[in-house]
Amino acid sequence: MIFRPRRLRQNSHIRALVRETHLHITDLVFPIFVTEGSNIKTEISSLPGVYHFSIDTLLIEVAEVIELGIHAVMLFGIPDTKDACGSSAFDPNGIVQRATRALKEAFPDLYIITDVCLCQYTDHGHCGILENTTITNDATLEVLAQVALSHATAGADMVAPSDMMDGRVATIRRILDLNGFSHIPIMAYSAKYASNFYGPFRAAAHSTPSFGDRKSYQMDYANATEALREVQLDITEGADIVMVKPALAYLDIIAKVCAEVTVPVAAYNVSGEYAILKLAISHGLLDELAIYETLLSIKRAGATLIISYFAKEVAYNIREGKYDSY
């Protein structure tokens, strides 16, 4: 018998019927940068189409996001002040804490995930507390726990530690539970690589290290087995969701993690991946459908949810049916 696979590719209707992977608006998390001030909506030069928002304009943006069917956002704060220990990160009146309260008041059903890290808040730009020029692991844990607690107190629905310190999930889980927040889940940046694709984010978040790099705490991008070990450690410590970051150069890691674990797996479609596609599309080198193809590849690799700066654009196109006949 001769099998002809093209029989099931002849038109858009049969292709849709047999399609194996589907990307839904509800798979998407929209990351947002919130800054001090008022009436601010400033495009980020390294991330065309992505903006810094003050809290007042953030409310307008999120109303649009919700109208498109996206009900989960991830907040990144840009503080006015920085110091050696990143104290503004756990200030009850810090930028993320105030933004969270404002969003919850305006949109009670919005699902708010907050990034828990210190790099935007420290004057040295590293994700932990320094001792001379060494990032000290255990001293950092208690500060991260205070950050997570302040976010939960402000109304965050989920906290997402991105620092890559050993033991941070267990420390955060403990302080949340002791303070009446046992219902708040943790999405751990479990396999976060010391990637070259973070450059635009660091410019946007003003978080470039003032010296050295982050290779002593973020993962070596040559390693795959280590990623599985990191993921399992975080699950053992209480992570409810584990994350692979970046996504596109690490589709193999996403697939390996999904094959090993039973918790949901998040993938972060990071700033460099976004900027590359945007640049290629703006120069006419790629069609805009490459965006959808990219996010679909992340879903096909097994990711349960995708954090992406493309989320708003993709949600609009899904809603408008622009991908139905591709």
Summary of the structure (lengths in Angstrom):
residues: 326
radius of gyration: 19.9
end to end distance: 30.2
largest distance: 72.0
contacts: 1100
relative contact order: 0.14
helix: 42%
strand: 21%
